[in-house]
Amino acid sequence: MRTAIQTLALMAVITTLGDRSPRVSIGYHLTIEPTHVTQAELSITFRGAPDTFPLAMRVHGEYDAQYWRYIENLRIDSGSTPAARITRLDSTLWRVSLPHGSGVVRYRVVIQPPPSTGMRVWKPYARADGAMINPPDFFLYSPELAQLPVTLQLEIPPSWKVATALPLTSDHFGRAADALTLLDSPLLLGTLHNWSFSEAGTQYHVAYWPLPNGTAFDTLAFVDGLHRLARAAIGVFGAAPTRDYLFQIEDGAGDALEHRASVTIGVNAARLARDPNDAMQEIAHEFFHAWNLVAIRPAGYNELSYRAPRRTPSLWIGEGITLYYADVLRRRAGLVDTSPRNGRLEHLSRLLERYYGLPMYRSVSPVRASLAFGDSPADNPEATGGYYLQGELLAGVLDALVRDSTHESKGLDDIMRAMFVRSLTSAGQGYADGEFERVADSVCTCRLDEFFARQVRGAGPIDVRPELARLGLRAVIDSIPATDTLGNAIPDLRVGIDFTIPTAPRLVIQDSSTAWGGAGFRSGDQLLTIAGEPVQSFADFRRAVSGLRISEDAPTVPVEIERRGQRMRFSVPVTAYRRARVRLVDAATVTSAERARRHAWLEGRSSRQ
């Protein structure tokens, strides 16, 4: 322990590359000075490396902050041989020439302030009382040496604590087995509050970074909720992916990001003060990802790479089925108010209303929507993001099909457990296309060819009747006027806006029958003004449309766009519209067995309960 600066030492085991190769060691050093917390000074010390090797910045499969833009003064230490040099090959790739394979690479990372919309937990952030260090944005790695153990020495202000999934001793000593372990272990630093609990052989740790003068809430109830979620998840899979698991909680931040042995979650302490379970829906979702998307991983998904991510047809599994369990786990954990008792029916009816409310969910299959991940919907009509909603609906149908085939002895839980067991014996290899279907067939002891062909690879529609029929229910689908909470008709604002290009938002026409579709707009049109007000951000758009009201005095609103270099003006009707309504009601006859299954389903119980 240093007197002025606390030192975290992750010492590498020196690894031999073959019997005749020199020993290679790689040591990282990161320093944050108390007076300059928004600047991180980094060095990587190489010993026994090749004379020339690549150095890269990892590109995350979903959350890429493009921090290569904020690297400064990348250089070889002056103490190295004069012939040593770094050559940039691309935005995320460099070539290091290091005669005799030994020397020090140094650089600075400038930690950016949060955007006006607030902190995002997957982006680095620093203030006087702490910092979130997302490793891919700080630690360059060598793809050729990625399998070697590494060292990390972190120097931080003495008042800061450290919370990371990297294995540490009491004096902050430990090791990272390879580059991926280092890059997948965020470092939460600062004035942290800590708790822990055990469940089924795994030790769970909770680190909470509050805002300065943040709102107090019932932390014991919050941690108890996390414990309940862990117990419910273990009920699905039988075991946790790791023997130690860390919840990193940031007050005042948004979003979340899953990792192999940790999850980083943004919460709002003021809302937690009113309800300690306020954030449990998102936490359940991201926590379930520790199994479904990290351990149970599609082949090639989010692999260690400095290139654009490889696409997968299975996001409907990784994201959609995870959404299904985010709801189910909270019910099994007793974290959902069960009054009125048909709350799960209301949830399902809302999902179906969204599904029937937009034709794009029924015109693009879950597989095609998954493969379009990363594209802008303004450019690719298959980039609907529908795999979230479609996957959640498909999860319920698949559970029902398996339960019916096995006379209630098995369900979706058993498929997910089988996939997890497979991941434990696959040496880290992701599952191939079609493997989930084969596992589902083996659990079901039936063939689910038609289900996967028509509703997963095909464009639908998703048929939820098997799920409803076993519960003695049927769906009544019609439409009603769209209104606000006071019953007033609301104007048709059903248009998507793509803000991926800064200051150049583009329209996404999700349904040609909407007021915007009928006015003549096309997906890809650059939005310039609404009612004469410039629109360059979502806040601008929200401000421009917030005052629109249905009235005879202002039947239309002028909207200016640019299409292929030509400025154009349209008039959009400010008119009411009808939305889809789905009611789940009793079937013509309901048996006692169906009512019993419905009762268990409402509570989210598994086939084994």
N, C-alpha and C positions, 0 to 999 in steps of 0.2 A: 504494500500500500504506500503510495507516494504522499508526501505531506501537502503539496499544492494541487496535484492532479491525480485523480483516481485512475488506475491502470487496469484495463481488462486484457488479459493475455490468453490468447488461444494458440497454444504452441503446437506446431505441426510435428507429426511423425515423419522423419526423413525416409523417403521411399526410394528403392533401387529400381532403375529401369534396366532390367536384364543383368546378368552376372558381370558383364564387362563394361557396363555403362556407369558413368559417374553418378553419385547420389544427387538427387534433385530436391531442393527445398524452395518453397514459395512462402514469403512472409508479408502480410499486409499490415499497415500501420495507418490508423485514422486518428486525427487530432481535431478537437473542437475547443478552441480557447474561450474562456468565460466572457472575454470582451468582444469576440467576433463569432457569435454562435451561428451566424448564417453562412459561414465559410468553413468548409472541411478540407483540411490538408491531408493528402494521402500519399503513401509510398508503397511500392511493391518491390521487395527484395528477392532477386532470383539468384540461386546458387546451383551450379551444375546443369543449367538449362542448355538447350541447343543454341548454336551461334545465332540462328535466325528463327523466329517463331511469331505467330500472329497474336495480337492482343485485341480483345473485343469487348463490347458492351452488350449485355444480354438484352434481347427484345422479348418482353413478356407477351404471352399469347393473347391477353385481353387488355391489360392495363400498361400501356407504354407511355411513360411521361416524356420520352425523348430527351433525357437528361444529357445526351451527348452535346447538346447546345450550350450547356453550362459548365463544361470542362475547360479549365484555363491552365496555361503554362505547362502543358504535357511535355516532359523532357526526360532525358537520361541524366542521372546525377553526375555532377562534374567530377566526382571521384572515380567514375568508371573510365574505361579506356577511351581515348579520343575518337576511335573509330566507331564507337557506339552511337546509334541514332534511331529515331522513330519516324516512320513514314506513314502518312495517312492514306488509306486505300479507299475508304468509304466513310459514311457518317458514323457507322458503328464498328469500324474495323481499321486496325493499324498493323504495320509490320515492324517488329523490334529486331534490330541488328545488334547483337551483344557478343562481341568476340570473347571466346572462352566461356560463354554462357553465364557470366556472373556480373551483377550490377543492380542498380536501383532505378526504378521508374518513379517519377514524382509528378504530381498534378494537384490542382485545386478544383473542388466542386462548389459552385455558388448555389446555396439553397434558396430556392425561389419563394417569395411571399405567396400566400394563398390567393386565388382569384376572388373577384367581388362576390361570387356565389358561395364562398366559404371553403374551408379545408376539405380535402379528400384524403382518406386514410391511405390510399395507395400512392400518394405523392409525398415526397419528403417535405418536412416542415420543421422549423426551429423557432424558438423564442427563448427568453431569458431563463425560463424554468424547465426547459427540456427540448427534446427533438425526436422526430420519427425518422429513422434512417432506413430507407428501402434499399437493400443491398444492390440490386441490379443497376440502380442509378448512381452508385458510388464505386463499386468494386469492379474494375476491368478484370477480365480473365483471359487465359490463353486456351482456345479450343483444343490445341494439341496436348495440353497438360492438365485438362479439366478433371481427370480421374485421380490426380494426386492430392494428398492431404495438404492443407495450408495452415499458416499461422495468421492470427489477427491480433494486433495490439491496439486497443482503443483508449485514447486519452481524452478525458472529459472533465468538466468542472467538478470539483470535489463534492458538491452537494447533490449531484445527480445520482440516481440509482439506474440500474440496468435490468431490462426484462427482455430476454430473447430465448428462443427455443434451442439455441446452441448449448451443448452440455457445458455447464460451468461448475466449478467448485466454489466453496465459500469465499475464497479470495479471488474469484473471477478468473479462474484458470480452467481451460478446457481445450477442445480441438474441433476443427471442422474436417470431416472425413474426405471431402472433395469440394470442388468449386460449386456444384449444385447445392450441396448442403449449406454452404456459406450464403449463396445468392438467394436461397429460399428461406432465410431466417432473419426477418426484420428485427431491428434493434429499437426498442422503445426506451428512451432515456429521459430522466428528469425526476421531478418530485412525484414519485409514484406511490400509490397505495396497493398493497398486495394481500391476497388471500389464497387459499389452496383447499382442495378436497380430493378424496380418492374414490374411485369407482371401478370395480371389476379389474383390479390390478394396474390401473393407470392413475398416475398422479396428475391432477389438473391444477394449473396455476392461473391466477387472475391478476393482471397488472392494470391499474386504472390511472390514467393521466388526466387530472381535472383541469379545467380552465382556472386561471387566477380568479379568486373571488367567485368561483362557480357555485351553483345551487347544490345544497346538500340533499341527499336522498337516502332511502333505506338500503344501504349497501348489502346488509346481510340477506334481505329478501331478494335482492338482485342476484347475489352469488348463489343463493338457494335455487333460484330459477335456472341458472347455468347447470347446477348439479342435477336437477330434474331432467334437463334436456340431455345431458350426458348419459343418464341412466336409460332414457327412452331410446337414444341412438344405439346404445349397447344392446338393447332388446332386439333391434333389427339385425345387427351384424355379429353379435356375440363377443366382439372384442374391439378395442380401439386400434387405430393404425400404429400408434407409438406408445411407449411406456410412460412418457411425459408429454403433456400437451399444455399449450399456453394460450389464454385469451388476452389479447392486448386491446384495451378499451380506451378510446380517446373521446373526451368530452368536447362538444362543439364541432365535431367533424361529421362528414357524411360518407356514405358508401361503406364497403367492406372488401376484404381480400383474403382468400383462403391460402394456406400453405400446408406443407406436409405435417408439421407438428405444431402449428399455431394458426390463429386467425386474428386479423386486425379489424376492429369494428368501431365505427363512429356512432356515438350516442348523444342524446340531448338530455343533460342532467335535469333541466327544468321539467321536461315531460316525465322523466323517471321519478321525480319527486311526487308527481300525481299518480303514477302507476309504475312500480318497479319492473313490470313485465312489458313496458311500452316497446322496447327494442327486441323482444324475443322472436318476433316473426323473422326479422332479418338475421339475427344471430343464429336461429335454427337453420336457416337456409345456408349460411356460410359455413357453419359447423358441420352440417351434413356433407358439404363438399370435401371435408377431410377424407371421407370415404369415396363419395361419388363425384369424381372429377380429378382427384389427386391420386388416391390409391387405385380406384377403378377408373382408369384413364384411357380414353381412345388412343389408338396407336398414333404417335406423332404429335399428339396434342400438347402444347405448352412445353415442348422439349427445350433443353438448354441450347439456345441458338442466338446468333446475332442477326439472323435474317427474319423476314416477315414470317408469321406463324403458318404452319401447315394446316390446311382446312380439314374438317372432319364432318361426316354426315350424322354424327351422333350427339350433337348438342341438345337435341330433344330429350336425350337420356340424362346427360350431365346437368342440364339446367332445368328442364321441365319436370322430370321425376323428382329432382331436388326441391322444386317449388311444392310439389304434392306433399312431400314429407315435412316441409317447413310448417305446413298446416297440421298434418297428422301428429308430428312429434309433440307439438305444443298441447294438443288434446290429450295424448297419452301421458304427458308430464303434468297434467292438471293445471296448465297455465292459461287456459282459455275459459272465460265465463260461459258456462253451459246454459245460461238462461238468456233468451228463450232456447229451449232444448233443440230446436231445429237450426241452430246456427250454422252447422256444416251444410245443411241444405241451402241456406241462403248464400253461402260461399260458392257452392256449385252452380246455383242459378246465376250468380253474377258472372262467373267464368263463361257460362254458356251464352249469356247476353253479349259479352264482349266478342265471343266467337262468331255469333250470328250477326253481330253489328257491323263487321267489316268483311267484305267479300274476299279480301286478300288472304285471310286466314284459311279460306276454303279453296282458294285457287292455287296456292303454293304448298307443296307437301312439306311435312316436318323435315324430311331429309334435304330437300332443296333449300329450304330456309336455313338449315344448319350450315350447308355448304356456302351460303352467301354471307356468312358472318364476316364482318370487316368491310364489306362494301357499303356504299351509301345508297339508301333507298331512292335517292334522286337519280342515281345512275343505273341501278339494278333492281327491277321490279320484284325479284325474288328475295331481296334483302328486307323481309318483313319483320324479322325478329319474332316470328310466330312460333318458333320452337319452344319458347317459354310457355305460352298458353296452350299450344297443341300438346306439348309433352306432359303438362299437368293433367289435361283431360285424358290423354292416352294412358297415363299411369293408373287412373281409376278404372278404366275399361280393362286393362290388362290384369289388374288385381281381381276383378270380377270374373274374367274368363278362367283364370287359374283356380279360383275358389270353386267355381261351378264344376270344373273338370275333376277336381280332387275331393269333391264333397266337403268343402270348407277346411280341409286339413292343411292346405298350403295357399300362399298368396304371393303378392309382390314382394313382401319381406323376404321370402325364401329365394326369389330370384336375385335380389340385391345381396343377400348373404352368400349365395353361390358365386356371384361375381367377385365379391370381396375375397373369398377363399381362393379363387382363381388368381387374383392379383398377388396374393401372398406367395404363390408358387411359380410366378411367371418371370422372376428375376428382373422386375421393374419394367417389363415390356407391356405396352398398352394393348388393349383388346382390339382385334381386327374387325373390319366390317363384317357384319353377319354373326359375330360371336355372341352378342347379346341375345339374338333370336334363338340361337342353338341352345343357350343356357336356359332361356325361357321355356323352350320345348321340353327340355329334360326335366325341369321342375314340374311342369304341367302334366308330364307324361301324355302329351297330346301334340298335335301339329297346329301351330298358329300362323301358317302360311298366309291365309286369307287376311288376317288382321294386319300383318306386316306389309303385305303387298298393297292392300287397298288404303289403309289408314296411316301408314308410316311412310312408305315409298310413294304411294299414290296421293292424289290431291284431295282425298276425302270424299264426302264429309266424315268427320269423326262421329261414329255411332255410339252414343252413350247408353243405348237401351239395355245392353247386358248389365251394366252397373245399376241402372234404375230398377230393372225387372226383378232382380234378386232381392230388392228392398221393398217390393210391392209398390213401386212408384212409376209414374209416367210424366213426360214433359209436355206442357201446353205452351206453344210458341206463337206469339202474336206481336203487335207493336202498339205503342202508346205515345202520346206527345211527350217530348223531352222537356222537363221542367227543372227549376231549381228547388231548393229545400222548402221554399214557401209556396210552391205550386205554380210559379210564374213560368210561362214559356220562355225558353232560352234560344238565342239565335244559333244558326247552323255554323259552327266554327270547326267542322270536322275536316281539318287539313293538317298534314304533317309539315314540319319545318326542319330542314337539315342544317345544323349550325357547325358542321365539322370544318367548314372553311371560314376562318375568322373574317368578320365584317362582310361576308357574302352569303347570307342564308339563302337556301334554295327550297322551293316548294316541293312537297311530296303529295301527290293526289292519290289518296288511299281508296277512294270510292268515287267513280264518275257520276254517281247520282246525287252527290252532295251539292250544296250551293256553290262551292268553290270549283268542283269538277264541272258543273254545268255552265259556269261563267266563262269557260274556255281556257283555264290554266292547264299546264302540263307539268308533270314531274321534271324537275331540273331547272324550271324558271327561277331566275334570281330575284328574290323579293327586295324591292327598293323602299317603297313607302306604303303606308296604310293611312287613308284619310289625310294625306299630306305629311305624315310623320315618318321620318326615316326609321328603318328597322335594320339593326345590325346585331342584335342579340335577342335571346329569349325574353329578357326583361323589357326590351323595346316592344316586342310583339305583344306581350301580355298587357303592357300599358296601352298599346294602340287599340286592342280589342276589348279591354275591360269596360269601356263606356258604351259599347254597342248595345242598343236596345231595339226590340221589335216595335215599330211605330209607323204610322202612315206618313209622318213628316220626313223621315229619313229611310226610305225603303231600300236604298243601296248605299254601299261604301266604296269610294274609289281606291283602287289598288294599282300601284305601278310596279312593273317587273322589267327585267331585261332578258331577252331570249335571242341567243346567237348574235349578240352585239347590238340588237335593236331594242330600244326602249319602247315599252307598250303600256297602255292603260286599260284596265278593265273595271267594270262595275259589278260588285258582288252583292246579291240580294241579302238583306238582313231579314231573314225569314225563319219561321219556326220549322221544326222537323220532327219526325217520329223516330223513336228508338226501338230496338228489339226488346221484347219482354219475354222472360222464361219463367214459368211457374211449375214447380214440382209438386204434383198432387198424387193422392192415392190412386192406384190402379182400380179397375172395376171391381175386382175382388182382391183381398189381401189376406194371405194365410198367416197363421200364428208363427210359422217358421220365418216368413218374410218380415214380420214385425220384430222378431227376435234379432234377425240379422241387421235390420235397420237400427235397432237400439245400439248394437255393438258398433255399427258403422258410424253413428253419430258421435260416439266417444273415441273414434279412431282406433279401436282395438284391432290387433293383428289376428291372423288365422290361428296363432298359437295361444291366444288368450281366451 
